Amino acid sequence: MATGTLHTDLNALVENWRALDRLSVSETAAVVKANGYGLGAGRVSKALAKAGVRQFFVAVAEEARALRAVLGPAPVINVFSGHMAEDTSLINDLALTPMLNSPEQIARHRERLPGHQFGLQIDTGMNRLGIEAYDWAPEMAEGATLVMSHLACADTPDHPANAAQLEAFLSMTAGLRVPRSLAATGGTLLGPEYHFDLTRPGIGLYGGAPFTQAQSVVRLDLPVIQTRKLQAGETVGYGCSFIAEKESVIATVSGGYADGLIRAMSGRGQLFAGDIPCPIAGRVSMDMIGVDVTHLDQVPPALTILGPQQSVDDLADAAGTIGYEILTSLGARYARQMA
Ligand SMILES: *Cc1c(COP(=O)(O)O)cnc(C)c1O
């Protein structure tokens, strides 16, 4: 087999949810948008539901199809983007709970699906999604299942925006008798005053920062297609950007930017043979990566690019991005295994 093998450890995922649930003074939901951060929303959600998750969040209504099919009718599926004009039948048929984001969405929802459950998202300073303070009236929350907002800087605990958003959330929701939610993974780690009635972790479940105690969930092994010896002065790959300083051995592994291993890793990231790091040699191609394995006694059949040796955040750092982007870019060509 010449494709990489992407292994998702569902037990580790469930343990990460349990760990965040223990940290949280409130109910703990699970965010499974973007196909469960690239790992497969159906399987991920099924495992989490079995572990006791009762509320899920997706970004857009279409993403809820795969969820409802595996979850059955009981779990709550909340939709961050709310009630868009084309969403009415999906929201109705799949019994979704849209997080209404504007007076227009509230009007649409009340008119088209009177009596159907909904939540509200309010903007407390991120200026991305949610009802603005100048449009907000607490009466809007009448009948809502949840009032939520989102923090812009929760991964930076000392950032003044956290306290400012907390303050705004408290003042906009004062006196409401509706469950409230402010924290994603970062907010959960900020402490109990950010937890309210429901926390909404995503990335921490999948093993990513800022939940640094998370267990490793993904492992990605790329098979070695070929190895070759290079003389000093020979080069590797497009643009000849790697130049061998001495006699070297280069392994060509299967996997490239078409598989989400982005070109920014060129000449910067590394793969692993067991615990031994092996640097990427030259540019990442569409389907292949050259790896310097000169120092190995024996070249294994596959090299590991994600696993306990190297987290999504380690790889992201090498490529100048974040773990979220590495995860959600993981391609469709891998042989995907879940256990
Ligand atoms: C993506 C998202 C989350 C989950 O965020 P993580 O940082 O992955 O934990 C929670 N709430 C909202 C509104 C989001 O967009």
The ligand as an ORCA input file, in Angstrom:
! r2SCAN-3c Opt
* xyz 0 1
  C     -14.569     26.248     16.905
  C     -15.367     26.818     18.009
  C     -15.317     26.233     19.291
  C     -14.301     25.182     19.666
  O     -13.057     25.843     19.761
  P     -11.718     25.089     20.181
  O     -10.725     26.187     20.251
  O     -11.422     24.142     19.065
  O     -11.945     24.408     21.459
  C     -16.206     26.697     20.256
  N     -17.070     27.718     19.970
  C     -17.110     28.324     18.766
  C     -18.059     29.442     18.537
  C     -16.258     27.908     17.745
  O     -16.288     28.519     16.557
*
